[in-house]
Amino acid sequence: MEINMKRLLLFTCILLFILCGCKNKNKNNQIMSAVSAQTDTITNSVSSLLTDTVLPQSIDLKQDISHLSFQELRLLRSYPYAIHGYHFMEADINAFFSANTKWYNNLVNDIYWDAEEGKGKFAESYEEVNLTPEEKAFVDRIDARMTELRQHQFIQRDSYYLGNTNNIVNLFQFKDIDKEILEKLQQNNFVITKGNNLQLFHAYEENDYRQVPNFITTDLYLQAFHMYFSYILKSLEKQHIIPTLEMLCHSFNAACIKLAEQTEDESLKDMAEHAATFYAIPYYLLTNKTLTVPSKYETEYQEEIEHINKQEDNFSDFLSYKDAYFPYSLFKPRGHYTREPQLQAYFKAMMWLQTACFCREQQEQLKRSIFQAAVLCTYKSIDQTPLIKLYQHIYTPLTFLMGEADNLSIFDIARILEKNNAIHIEDALTAGQIEKVNQALIELAKHKNNIKPQIEITCRDKINFMPQRYLSDNEVTQKLVDVNPNSQRAYPKGLDVFAAFGTGTAESLLIDFYKEPNNWSEYSKELQQLKDKFKTSKSTQLSVYELWMKSLLTMQQTDKNNPGFMQTPEWGYKNLNTALASWAELKHDAILYGEQPMAAECGGAGPPDPIVVGYVEPNLPFWRKMENILQATRLILQQNDCMTDDLKGKTDQLNDYVTFLIQVTEKELRGEKLTEPEYRTLEYMGSSIEYFTLSVVDPDLHLDDWSLVQGPDKSIAIVADIYTRNIRGCNKNGILHIATGNANNIYVVVEIEGNLYLTRGATFSYYEFVQPLGTRLTDEEWQKMLEEKKAPAVPEWMKSILIEKEPHVNERVFYSSGC
């Protein structure tokens, strides 16, 4: 940076003293020598001189240009055109002359309005400017010199080429660029700096305001997709699932109370009363209303409500958890479920229905689960809707959104009974039928229960009313842990997930950087088994969750046709960081439904606006994968009768963005020039994403300004707990969290229309850390940690591309442009 600033100083002095047309060349040479001699000692005076200088309306056409940098030559080449009042459509050049002269804007406006009145011509291209022969020769001389410098536009590194930072044309847009930043830019053509924006799109709005070229990252789109996916969930939950679940629980309770009153069989009566209590609990959690609870279970009912609201792991008489704690801490609303009371209540109710279980191995509990399945098959709701139909209204859309059921469920037993023609209670509870169901469940469990504690205390095959979902990444985090007390490999890493799915960069970091095989002797074997499994296995059920994961894996692919910076190992780290952060958002959105791994139980008139160039991260496989996800999501919503006009509009809007980004990426990879509308769209992408985000904050809110957003949704910082270690005799127990923090900035050197530009974009920050057992953080608690500077450090491997320093925009140049 110091060298470039010295050149800027020299260039400005030349413009001030030499380009003014003075004839005393000896005097000019003396001034140049004096300036050159001083540049070794001048540091902070550069920006002051640059912003305070007023450039003359004349130029020395005979001056020596051999010592000037590429960006200085580009500005100097523009000088004769500025003198003729040419309106530069290149925003950076336009702003430079607007800010550093007293005559340029007035001259351009005079010529423009004269042309509007038919008194002349307003040049719309360089060719239409009538330069003098001397000026034309001067421009030609500069062009020849720039052609020489362009021969060194790229520098080879390994098998690819990186842009030569000496040829960046818009460094003057920034000031106080630290030497470390320049070194990173030359080494990798990009650098990530620690930022403080609460949203990624804020960086792009800053760029728009300051006319800095945008670098549209995959991160920006992934953040929008996260908000969209969360919006779909909230819409379905509020409009369909919650009302259905209330009716289902109420109807189950009523049916079982009636059965208990009618039967003279004491065993059947107890099963009915237990079931009535079982469904009165989630109904109370949902509505704060008490249904009929048999006196036999009144005390246990109250205890369950108390434990759930305290959210502290404890024993449970009602669920027969006498030798192990039931994980009541899971009932603490997290994710988007903290946002309002209705969603908090739903979180606790659904968590009960997904975690309160029956053990297949225990005859009494098996009979209770079969009884409930028979009720599900044969009874109707209060409004005469079959209970099985209400159940499927919840089960089916969650399957398409989140994935296949992992643990055994009451619904599984219901299908077994239907197959056996034994759906009625008296048929279902015969000794022969109970054994048939038991054997069928044993077979079914062989293909389920992938996510289960490695140390089981209660029973192996648990049966839930509503199953939690199999998430392949959860299987990875479940298995790549040494469960021996106080082991070195006490917790999984996010990198494990991507390594298991074949991402070489992630595996290299785990093996070479973290030395995981030294931490656990079984690590390499377990990782290879997972890699072999996921290489050949195919899901039988398409889900948005799975597609989202695949897009993050697609992002890791490299292509020799990509720009050099995308072929560096360091860009692999950037991609991993983005993928891990988006994965954290995915886990955040799915926190209620995914089965958590555990170690053990427990404008205006005037000349046209100049064009600010921009660039899209040209990861074409990723953009196409995101387009496929939206098409699949649309199909899933339509097939399940969930595609409202509102969701259709949101889906179409997000699809329009990705279609545009694919179009631009294809042009970039072909080396084609973008059109003015395309550049305009890139320039305003930050505002577009802001408006989209405002529309998907909450289905019940209609916001038109970001200042109206309240609570944790104001920030992209989210947190999700993904693994619980609760091993007896272990002093490393705790809960692993992953999180995103404030948005970081990314600076990338890219080639646009033959010139190298320093572009700016936004990227995620990512964290992994352990909290004590029983402590599961909400977004609100995590954001408070960030505000109070109590957040943990970012992963060590990210520190090679992330620095604390931040270059500043030359504010005078871009606030004085008259825009």
C-alpha positions in Angstrom: 0.0 0.0 0.0 2.8 2.4 0.9 4.3 2.1 -2.6 0.9 2.7 -4.3 0.2 5.7 -2.0 3.5 7.1 -2.9 2.6 6.8 -6.5 -0.7 8.5 -5.9 1.1 11.4 -4.1 3.5 11.7 -7.0 0.7 11.6 -9.5 -1.3 14.3 -7.8 1.7 16.5 -7.5 2.4 16.0 -11.2 -1.2 16.9 -12.0 -0.9 20.0 -9.8 2.4 21.4 -10.9 3.3 19.8 -14.3 0.0 19.2 -16.0 -1.0 22.8 -15.6 0.8 23.7 -18.8 3.8 25.4 -17.3 6.7 25.8 -19.8 9.5 25.8 -17.3 10.3 22.1 -17.5 13.5 22.5 -15.5 11.5 23.8 -12.6 9.0 21.0 -13.0 11.8 18.4 -12.9 13.1 20.0 -9.8 9.7 19.7 -8.2 9.4 16.1 -9.3 12.8 15.3 -7.8 11.8 17.0 -4.5 8.6 15.0 -4.3 10.4 11.8 -5.1 12.9 12.4 -2.4 10.2 13.0 0.1 8.1 9.9 -0.5 10.2 7.7 1.7 9.2 9.8 4.7 5.6 10.7 3.9 2.9 8.4 5.3 -0.3 10.0 6.5 -0.1 13.1 4.4 -1.1 11.2 1.2 -4.8 11.1 1.8 -4.9 14.7 2.9 -3.1 15.9 -0.2 -5.3 13.8 -2.4 -8.6 15.0 -1.1 -7.6 18.6 -0.7 -6.1 19.1 -4.2 -7.9 21.1 -6.8 -6.8 20.0 -10.3 -6.4 22.6 -13.1 -8.3 22.6 -16.3 -5.2 22.0 -18.4 -2.5 19.4 -18.9 1.1 19.0 -20.0 0.9 16.8 -23.0 4.7 16.3 -23.3 5.3 15.0 -19.8 7.2 11.8 -19.0 4.8 8.9 -18.2 7.3 6.0 -17.9 7.3 6.0 -14.1 3.5 6.1 -13.6 1.5 3.1 -12.3 -1.3 1.5 -14.3 -4.1 3.3 -12.4 -2.3 6.6 -12.7 -2.0 6.2 -16.4 -5.7 5.4 -16.7 -6.7 8.5 -14.8 -4.2 10.6 -16.8 -5.5 9.2 -20.0 -9.0 10.4 -19.0 -7.8 14.0 -18.3 -8.0 15.3 -21.9 -11.6 13.9 -22.1 -12.5 15.6 -18.8 -11.2 18.9 -20.1 -13.6 18.5 -23.1 -16.5 17.9 -20.7 -16.9 14.2 -21.4 -19.3 12.6 -19.0 -17.5 9.4 -17.8 -19.8 6.4 -17.5 -17.0 4.7 -15.4 -18.2 5.7 -11.9 -14.7 5.7 -10.4 -13.2 8.0 -13.0 -16.3 10.3 -13.0 -16.1 10.5 -9.2 -12.3 11.3 -9.3 -12.8 14.3 -11.5 -16.0 15.4 -9.7 -14.2 15.4 -6.4 -10.8 16.9 -7.4 -11.9 19.7 -9.7 -14.1 22.8 -9.4 -14.9 22.8 -13.1 -15.7 19.2 -14.3 -19.3 18.8 -13.1 -20.3 22.3 -14.2 -18.7 21.8 -17.6 -20.5 18.4 -18.1 -23.8 19.8 -17.1 -23.5 22.9 -19.3 -22.7 20.7 -22.3 -25.6 18.3 -21.5 -28.2 21.0 -21.2 -27.0 22.8 -24.3 -27.4 19.5 -26.2 -30.9 19.1 -24.8 -31.7 22.6 -26.3 -30.1 21.6 -29.6 -27.1 23.8 -29.2 -24.5 21.1 -29.5 -23.8 17.4 -29.0 -23.4 15.5 -25.8 -20.8 12.8 -26.4 -21.9 9.3 -25.4 -18.6 7.6 -26.2 -14.9 8.4 -26.2 -14.9 8.3 -30.0 -17.4 11.2 -30.1 -15.0 13.6 -28.2 -13.1 15.9 -30.5 -9.6 15.7 -29.1 -6.9 17.9 -30.6 -4.1 16.1 -32.5 -1.8 16.8 -29.6 -4.3 15.3 -27.1 -4.9 12.3 -29.3 -1.1 11.7 -29.5 -0.9 12.0 -25.8 -3.7 9.4 -25.3 -2.1 7.1 -27.9 1.2 7.3 -26.0 -0.5 6.4 -22.7 -2.4 3.5 -24.5 0.9 2.2 -25.7 2.4 2.3 -22.2 -0.7 0.6 -20.7 -0.4 -2.1 -23.3 3.2 -2.8 -22.1 2.0 -3.0 -18.5 -0.8 -5.3 -19.5 1.7 -7.9 -20.6 2.3 -8.3 -16.9 -1.4 -8.3 -15.9 -1.2 -11.8 -14.5 1.4 -13.6 -12.5 1.6 -17.4 -12.5 1.2 -19.3 -9.2 1.4 -23.1 -9.5 -0.9 -24.0 -12.4 -3.0 -20.9 -12.4 -2.6 -17.1 -12.8 -3.4 -14.4 -10.4 -4.0 -10.7 -11.2 -1.0 -8.4 -10.7 -2.0 -6.0 -8.0 0.2 -3.3 -9.5 -2.3 -3.1 -12.3 -5.4 -2.5 -10.2 -7.1 0.5 -11.6 -9.2 1.7 -8.6 -6.9 1.6 -5.6 -7.4 5.3 -5.3 -11.0 4.5 -4.1 -9.4 3.3 -0.9 -7.1 4.9 1.6 -5.0 3.5 4.5 -4.7 0.1 2.9 -2.4 -1.8 5.2 0.7 -3.5 3.8 -0.6 -6.8 5.1 -3.8 -6.5 3.0 -1.8 -5.7 -0.1 0.4 -8.7 0.5 -2.6 -11.0 0.9 -4.1 -9.5 -2.3 -1.0 -10.2 -4.2 -0.6 -13.7 -2.7 -4.2 -14.9 -3.2 -6.0 -12.1 -5.0 -8.4 -11.9 -2.1 -8.5 -11.1 1.7 -11.2 -11.3 4.3 -11.3 -8.6 6.9 -13.2 -8.7 10.2 -16.4 -6.7 9.9 -19.2 -5.5 12.2 -22.2 -5.4 9.9 -25.3 -7.1 11.3 -26.4 -8.2 7.8 -24.4 -9.2 4.7 -26.4 -6.8 2.5 -25.3 -3.8 4.5 -21.8 -4.1 3.0 -23.3 -4.0 -0.5 -25.5 -1.0 0.4 -22.3 0.8 1.6 -20.6 -0.1 -1.7 -23.6 1.3 -3.6 -23.5 4.5 -1.6 -19.7 4.8 -2.1 -19.6 3.5 -5.7 -17.2 0.7 -4.8 -17.5 -2.3 -7.2 -19.6 -5.2 -5.7 -18.3 -8.7 -5.4 -21.5 -10.7 -5.1 -20.7 -13.7 -3.0 -22.4 -17.1 -2.6 -22.8 -16.1 1.0 -25.2 -13.3 0.2 -27.5 -15.7 -1.7 -27.2 -18.4 0.9 -28.3 -15.9 3.6 -31.4 -15.0 1.5 -32.1 -18.7 1.0 -31.9 -19.3 4.8 -34.4 -16.6 5.4 -36.6 -18.0 2.7 -36.5 -21.5 4.1 -37.2 -20.3 7.6 -40.1 -18.3 6.3 -41.6 -21.4 4.7 -41.3 -23.3 8.0 -42.9 -20.4 9.9 -45.7 -20.1 7.4 -46.5 -23.8 7.4 -46.2 -24.0 11.2 -48.4 -21.1 11.9 -51.0 -21.7 9.2 -51.2 -25.5 9.0 -49.2 -27.5 11.6 -50.0 -25.8 14.8 -53.8 -25.8 14.3 -53.7 -29.4 13.2 -51.5 -30.4 16.1 -53.9 -28.8 18.6 -56.8 -30.7 17.1 -54.9 -33.9 17.0 -53.8 -33.7 20.7 -57.3 -32.7 21.8 -59.0 -35.4 19.9 -56.5 -38.1 21.1 -57.2 -37.1 24.7 -60.9 -37.1 24.2 -60.9 -40.5 22.5 -58.8 -42.1 25.2 -60.8 -40.6 28.0 -64.0 -42.0 26.4 -62.3 -45.4 26.0 -61.2 -45.5 29.6 -64.7 -44.7 30.8 -66.3 -47.4 28.6 -63.9 -50.4 29.2 -64.0 -52.8 32.1 -60.6 -54.1 31.2 -58.2 -52.6 33.8 -55.1 -53.1 31.5 -56.9 -51.4 28.6 -58.2 -48.6 30.9 -54.6 -47.9 32.2 -53.3 -47.7 28.6 -56.1 -45.3 27.7 -55.6 -43.1 30.8 -51.8 -43.0 30.2 -52.4 -42.0 26.6 -54.9 -39.3 27.6 -52.3 -37.9 29.9 -49.6 -38.2 27.2 -51.6 -35.9 24.8 -52.9 -33.6 27.5 -49.3 -32.5 28.0 -48.5 -31.1 24.5 -52.0 -29.6 24.3 -51.4 -27.7 27.5 -48.0 -26.6 26.2 -49.6 -25.4 23.0 -52.7 -23.6 24.4 -52.1 -23.2 28.2 -55.4 -25.0 28.6 -55.9 -28.2 30.7 -57.7 -31.2 29.2 -59.2 -34.1 31.2 -56.4 -35.8 33.1 -57.1 -39.1 35.0 -56.5 -38.7 38.7 -54.1 -41.6 38.6 -51.7 -39.6 36.5 -52.5 -36.1 37.8 -49.2 -35.8 39.8 -47.1 -37.1 37.0 -48.8 -34.7 34.5 -47.9 -31.8 36.7 -44.4 -33.0 37.1 -43.9 -33.3 33.4 -45.2 -29.7 32.8 -42.9 -28.4 35.5 -39.8 -30.3 34.2 -40.5 -29.1 30.6 -40.8 -25.4 31.7 -37.7 -25.6 33.9 -35.8 -27.1 30.9 -33.4 -29.0 33.2 -32.5 -32.6 32.6 -34.1 -34.9 35.2 -35.7 -38.3 35.9 -39.2 -39.0 34.7 -41.7 -41.4 36.4 -44.2 -40.9 33.7 -41.7 -41.9 30.9 -40.0 -44.5 33.1 -36.7 -42.7 33.0 -35.4 -43.9 36.4 -31.8 -44.8 35.5 -31.1 -41.9 33.2 -32.0 -38.3 32.9 -34.6 -37.4 30.3 -33.2 -34.4 28.3 -35.6 -31.7 29.3 -33.0 -29.1 28.3 -33.9 -29.8 24.7 -37.3 -28.1 25.4 -35.7 -24.7 25.6 -37.0 -22.9 22.5 -34.1 -22.1 20.1 -33.8 -21.2 16.5 -36.6 -19.0 15.1 -38.9 -20.4 17.8 -37.8 -17.8 20.3 -39.4 -15.0 18.3 -42.9 -15.1 19.7 -45.0 -17.0 22.3 -47.0 -19.1 19.8 -43.8 -20.6 18.3 -42.2 -21.1 21.7 -45.3 -23.1 22.8 -45.2 -25.1 19.6 -41.5 -25.9 20.0 -42.1 -27.4 23.4 -45.2 -29.3 22.3 -43.5 -30.8 19.2 -40.4 -31.6 21.2 -42.5 -33.6 23.6 -44.1 -35.6 20.8 -40.7 -36.3 19.2 -38.7 -37.2 22.3 -41.2 -38.6 24.9 -40.7 -42.3 23.9 -41.8 -45.9 24.5 -39.3 -48.7 24.6 -39.9 -51.5 22.2 -38.0 -53.9 24.4 -40.3 -53.4 27.4 -43.6 -55.2 26.9 -45.8 -52.8 28.8 -44.5 -49.8 26.8 -44.7 -51.7 23.5 -48.4 -52.4 24.3 -49.0 -48.7 25.0 -47.5 -47.7 21.7 -49.6 -50.3 19.9 -52.7 -49.1 21.7 -52.0 -45.5 20.5 -51.4 -46.7 16.9 -54.7 -48.4 16.9 -56.4 -45.3 18.2 -54.7 -43.3 15.4 -56.0 -45.8 12.8 -59.6 -46.0 13.9 -60.7 -42.8 15.6 -61.8 -39.4 14.3 -61.3 -35.9 15.6 -63.8 -33.7 17.2 -64.8 -32.4 13.7 -64.9 -36.0 12.3 -61.6 -35.9 10.5 -59.7 -39.2 10.8 -56.9 -38.9 13.2 -54.5 -40.6 10.7 -55.3 -37.9 8.2 -54.5 -35.1 10.7 -51.3 -36.9 11.5 -50.3 -37.1 7.8 -51.0 -33.4 7.4 -48.1 -32.8 9.8 -45.9 -35.7 8.9 -45.8 -35.4 5.1 -44.7 -31.8 4.6 -42.0 -32.2 7.4 -40.7 -35.2 5.5 -40.3 -33.3 2.3 -38.7 -30.3 4.0 -36.5 -32.1 6.5 -36.0 -35.6 5.4 -36.9 -39.2 6.3 -38.0 -40.3 9.7 -35.1 -41.8 11.7 -36.6 -43.3 14.8 -39.5 -45.6 15.1 -42.9 -44.0 15.5 -46.5 -44.6 16.3 -47.2 -44.1 12.6 -44.9 -47.0 11.7 -46.9 -49.2 14.0 -50.1 -47.9 12.5 -48.9 -49.0 9.0 -47.9 -52.4 10.4 -51.4 -52.9 11.8 -53.0 -51.9 8.6 -50.8 -54.4 6.7 -51.9 -57.1 9.2 -55.6 -56.1 9.0 -55.5 -55.5 12.8 -56.2 -51.8 13.2 -58.9 -52.2 15.9 -57.8 -52.2 19.5 -59.1 -55.7 20.3 -57.2 -57.1 17.3 -54.1 -55.1 17.8 -53.5 -56.1 21.4 -53.6 -59.9 21.0 -50.5 -61.7 22.0 -49.9 -62.9 18.5 -50.3 -59.4 17.0 -48.1 -57.8 19.6 -45.3 -60.3 18.7 -45.8 -59.6 14.9 -45.5 -55.9 15.5 -42.5 -56.4 17.7 -40.7 -58.5 15.0 -41.7 -55.9 12.3 -40.3 -53.1 14.4 -37.0 -55.0 14.9 -36.6 -55.3 11.1 -37.6 -51.7 10.5 -35.1 -50.5 13.2 -32.3 -52.0 11.2 -32.8 -49.3 8.6 -33.6 -46.6 11.1 -32.1 -45.3 14.3 -29.0 -44.1 12.6 -28.8 -41.2 15.1 -28.8 -42.7 18.6 -26.6 -42.4 21.6 -23.4 -44.5 21.4 -23.9 -45.3 25.1 -27.5 -46.3 25.7 -28.9 -46.7 29.2 -32.6 -47.0 28.7 -33.4 -49.0 25.6 -32.1 -49.3 22.0 -35.3 -49.0 20.0 -37.3 -46.0 21.1 -40.8 -45.3 19.7 -42.0 -41.7 19.4 -45.4 -40.3 18.4 -43.8 -38.1 15.8 -40.4 -39.2 14.6 -37.4 -36.9 14.4 -35.6 -36.8 11.1 -32.6 -38.6 9.8 -30.0 -36.0 8.8 -26.9 -37.4 7.2 -24.7 -34.8 8.7 -25.9 -35.8 12.2 -24.8 -39.3 11.5 -21.3 -37.9 10.9 -21.1 -35.9 14.0 -22.5 -38.9 16.0 -19.9 -41.3 14.8 -16.7 -39.3 14.6 -16.3 -38.9 18.3 -14.4 -41.0 20.9 -16.9 -41.7 23.7 -14.3 -42.9 26.1 -14.2 -40.6 29.2 -11.8 -37.6 28.9 -10.7 -38.6 25.3 -8.8 -36.3 23.1 -11.5 -36.4 20.4 -14.3 -35.4 22.7 -16.4 -33.5 20.1 -16.9 -33.5 16.4 -16.0 -30.6 14.1 -18.0 -29.1 11.4 -15.1 -30.0 9.0 -16.0 -33.7 9.7 -19.2 -33.3 7.8 -17.6 -32.0 4.7 -14.7 -34.4 4.8 -17.2 -37.4 5.1 -18.9 -36.1 1.9 -15.6 -36.0 0.1 -14.3 -32.4 0.4 -10.6 -32.7 0.2 -9.8 -29.4 1.8 -11.8 -30.3 4.9 -10.1 -33.7 5.2 -6.6 -32.1 4.7 -7.3 -29.7 7.6 -8.5 -32.5 9.8 -5.5 -34.7 9.1 -2.7 -32.3 8.6 -3.7 -29.3 10.6 -5.6 -30.8 13.5 -3.8 -34.2 13.5 -7.1 -35.9 14.4 -5.7 -39.5 13.8 -3.3 -38.7 16.7 -6.2 -37.6 18.9 -8.2 -40.8 18.2 -6.7 -44.0 16.8 -10.1 -44.9 15.2 -10.6 -41.6 13.4 -9.2 -42.4 10.0 -11.1 -45.8 9.9 -14.4 -44.2 10.9 -14.0 -41.3 8.5 -13.3 -43.7 5.6 -16.3 -45.8 6.4 -18.5 -42.7 6.3 -16.9 -41.6 3.0 -17.6 -45.0 1.5 -21.2 -45.0 2.7 -22.1 -41.5 1.4 -20.3 -42.1 -1.9 -22.7 -44.9 -2.8 -25.8 -44.3 -0.8 -28.8 -42.4 -2.3 -31.7 -41.0 -0.3 -35.1 -42.5 -1.1 -36.7 -39.2 -0.1 -35.9 -35.9 -1.6 -35.9 -33.0 0.9 -35.0 -29.4 0.9 -32.6 -30.0 3.8 -30.7 -32.6 1.7 -30.6 -30.3 -1.3 -29.3 -27.5 0.8 -26.5 -29.7 2.0 -25.7 -30.8 -1.5 -25.4 -27.2 -2.6 -22.8 -26.6 0.1 -20.9 -29.6 -1.2 -21.1 -28.5 -4.8 -19.6 -25.2 -3.7 -16.3 -27.0 -2.8 -15.7 -28.2 -6.4 -12.9 -26.5 -8.3 -12.7 -25.9 -12.0 -9.7 -25.0 -14.1 -11.8 -22.5 -16.1 -12.5 -20.5 -12.9 -10.5 -17.3 -12.2 -7.1 -17.9 -10.6 -8.2 -16.7 -7.1 -10.8 -19.5 -7.0 -8.2 -22.1 -7.7 -6.0 -21.2 -4.7 -6.0 -23.4 -1.6 -6.9 -20.3 0.4 -10.1 -19.9 -1.6 -10.9 -23.5 -0.6 -10.8 -22.2 3.0 -13.1 -19.4 2.1 -15.6 -21.8 0.5 -15.4 -24.0 3.6 -16.1 -21.1 5.9 -19.1 -20.1 3.8 -20.4 -23.6 3.7 -19.9 -24.1 7.5 -21.7 -20.9 8.2 -24.6 -21.8 5.9 -24.6 -25.3 7.5 -25.0 -23.5 10.9 -28.0 -21.7 9.5 -29.4 -25.0 8.2 -29.0 -26.6 11.7 -30.6 -23.5 13.2 -33.6 -23.9 10.9 -34.0 -27.6 11.5 -33.2 -27.5 15.3 -36.7 -28.8 16.2 -37.0 -31.6 13.8 -33.5 -33.1 13.4 -32.6 -35.8 15.9 -29.6 -34.5 17.9 -26.5 -36.7 18.2 -25.6 -37.5 21.8 -22.6 -39.4 23.2 -24.9 -40.8 25.9 -28.5 -40.3 26.9 -29.2 -37.7 29.2 -32.3 9.8 -9.3 -33.3 12.9 -11.2 -32.9 14.8 -14.5 -29.4 15.4 -15.9 -26.6 13.4 -17.4 -27.0 9.6 -16.9 -25.7 8.0 -13.7 -22.2 6.6 -14.2 -21.9 2.8 -14.1 -20.3 1.1 -11.2 -19.0 -2.2 -12.4 -19.5 -5.4 -10.4 -18.7 -9.0 -10.3 -20.4 -12.3 -9.3 -18.5 -15.1 -7.6 -18.4 -17.3 -10.7 -19.2 -20.6 -9.0 -21.5 -21.9 -11.8 -22.1 -25.4 -10.3 -23.3 -23.8 -7.1 -25.6 -21.3 -8.7 -27.2 -24.1 -10.9 -27.6 -26.3 -7.8 -29.4 -23.4 -6.0 -31.7 -23.1 -9.0 -32.5 -26.8 -8.8 -33.2 -26.5 -5.1 -35.8 -23.8 -5.8 -37.4 -25.9 -8.5 -37.6 -28.9 -6.1 -38.9 -26.7 -3.3 -41.7 -25.4 -5.6 -42.6 -28.9 -6.5 -42.6 -30.1 -2.9 -44.9 -27.3 -1.8 -47.2 -27.9 -4.7 -47.4 -31.6 -4.2 -48.3 -31.1 -0.5 -50.9 -28.4 -1.2 -48.8 -25.9 0.7 -48.0 -23.5 -2.2 -49.8 -20.3 -1.3 -49.7 -17.2 -3.4 -47.4 -15.7 -0.9 -44.9 -18.5 -1.0 -45.1 -18.7 -4.8 -44.2 -15.0 -5.0 -41.2 -15.4 -2.6 -40.0 -18.5 -4.5 -40.3 -16.7 -7.9 -38.4 -13.7 -6.5 -35.5 -15.8 -5.2 -35.5 -17.8 -8.5 -35.2 -14.5 -10.4 -32.1 -13.7 -8.5 -30.4 -17.0 -9.1 -31.3 -16.9 -12.8 -29.7 -13.5 -13.1 -26.6 -14.7 -11.2 -26.2 -17.7 -13.5 -26.5 -15.5 -16.5 -23.8 -13.1 -15.3 -21.5 -16.0 -14.2 -21.7 -17.6 -17.6 -20.8 -14.2 -19.2 -17.9 -13.8 -16.8 -16.5 -17.2 -17.6 -16.7 -16.5 -21.3 -15.0 -13.2 -20.9 -18.0 -11.3 -22.2 -18.9 -7.7 -21.3 -22.0 -7.2 -19.1 -24.7 -4.8 -20.3 -25.5 -1.6 -18.5 -28.7 -3.1 -16.9 -26.7 -6.1 -15.7 -24.2 -3.8 -14.0 -27.0 -1.7 -12.5 -28.6 -4.9 -11.1 -25.3 -5.9 -9.5 -24.9 -2.4 -8.1 -28.3 -2.5 -6.4 -28.1 -6.2 -5.3 -27.7 -5.2 -1.7 -30.9 -3.2 -1.6 -32.7 -5.9 -3.5 -31.7 -8.6 -1.0 -32.7 -6.2 1.9 -36.2 -5.8 0.5 -36.5 -9.6 0.0 -35.3 -10.3 3.5 -37.8 -7.8 4.9 -40.5 -9.7 3.1 -39.5 -13.0 4.7 -38.8 -12.0 8.3 -42.3 -13.2 9.5 -45.5 -14.3 7.7 -47.5 -12.0 10.0 -45.4 -8.9 9.4 -45.2 -6.5 6.5 -42.1 -4.4 6.8 -40.8 -1.8 4.4 -37.7 -0.5 6.2 -35.0 -2.4 8.0 -35.2 0.0 11.0 -38.6 -1.6 11.8 -37.0 -5.1 12.3 -36.8 -5.9 16.0 -35.2 -8.6 18.0 -32.7 -11.3 16.9 -33.8 -11.2 13.3 -32.0 -7.8 13.0 -28.7 -9.8 12.8 -27.4 -12.7 10.8 -25.8 -14.0 14.0 -27.5 -17.3 14.9 -26.6 -20.3 16.9 -27.5 -24.0 17.0 -26.5 -26.7 19.5 -25.6 -29.8 17.5 -24.0 -32.4 19.8 -24.4 -33.3 23.5 -21.6 -35.1 25.4 -22.8 -36.5 28.7 -20.6 -39.4 29.6 -20.4 -40.6 33.2 -17.0 -39.9 34.7 -16.0 -37.5 31.9 -14.8 -34.0 32.8 -15.2 -32.8 29.2 -18.9 -33.1 29.0 -20.9 -30.2 27.4 -22.9 -29.2 24.4 -21.3 -28.3 21.1 -22.6 -25.2 19.4 -22.0 -23.8 15.9 -22.8 -20.2 15.0 -22.6 -17.4 12.6 -21.4 -14.0 13.8 -21.4 -10.5 12.3 -20.7 -10.2 8.6 -17.1 -10.0 7.5 -15.9 -8.1 4.4 -14.1 -9.7 1.5 -11.9 -7.9 -1.0 -11.2 -9.6 -4.3 -9.1 -8.7 -7.3 -11.0 -9.5 -10.5 -10.7 -8.7 -14.2 -13.6 -6.7 -15.6 -13.5 -5.6 -19.3 -9.7 -6.0 -19.4 -8.9 -4.1 -16.2 -8.2 -5.4 -12.7 -10.5 -4.0 -10.1 -10.5 -4.3 -6.3 -14.0 -5.3 -5.5 -15.7 -5.6 -2.1 -18.3 -8.0 -0.8 -19.5 -9.7 2.3 -19.0 -13.1 3.8 -20.0 -15.1 6.8 -18.1 -15.5 10.0 -18.3 -19.0 11.6 -17.8 -20.3 15.2 -17.6 -23.6 17.0 -17.6 -23.8 20.8 -18.7 -25.9 23.8 -21.1 -24.7 26.5 -21.7 -26.6 29.8 -24.3 -29.3 30.0 -27.8 -28.0 30.2 -26.8 -24.7 28.5 -28.3 -24.4 25.1 -27.9 -20.9 23.7 -30.7 -19.0 22.0 -29.9 -16.4 19.2 -30.6 -13.7 21.7 -28.0 -15.0 24.2 -25.4 -15.5 21.4 -25.9 -12.1 20.0 -25.4 -10.6 23.5 -22.1 -12.6 23.8 -21.0 -10.9 20.5 -22.0 -7.5 21.7 -20.1 -8.0 24.9 -17.0 -9.2 23.1 -17.4 -12.6 24.8 -17.5 -14.7 21.6 -14.9 -17.4 21.1 -12.2 -17.2 18.5 -12.8 -18.2 14.9 -11.4 -21.6 13.8 -7.6 -21.5 13.7 -7.4 -22.5 10.0 -9.3 -19.4 9.0 -6.7 -17.0 10.5 -4.5 -17.4 7.4 -7.0 -15.5 5.3 -8.8 -13.3 7.9 -7.2 -10.2 9.3 -8.4 -7.5 11.7 -7.5 -4.5 9.6 -10.0 -2.8 7.3 -9.2 -0.4 4.4 -11.3 2.7 4.3 -13.1 4.2 1.4 -11.8 7.6 0.2 -15.0 9.3 1.3 -14.4 12.7 -0.3 -14.1 11.1 -3.7 -17.4 9.3 -3.5 -19.5 11.6 -1.4 -18.6 14.6 -3.6 -19.7 13.1 -6.8 -22.9 15.1 -6.8 -25.1 11.9 -6.7 
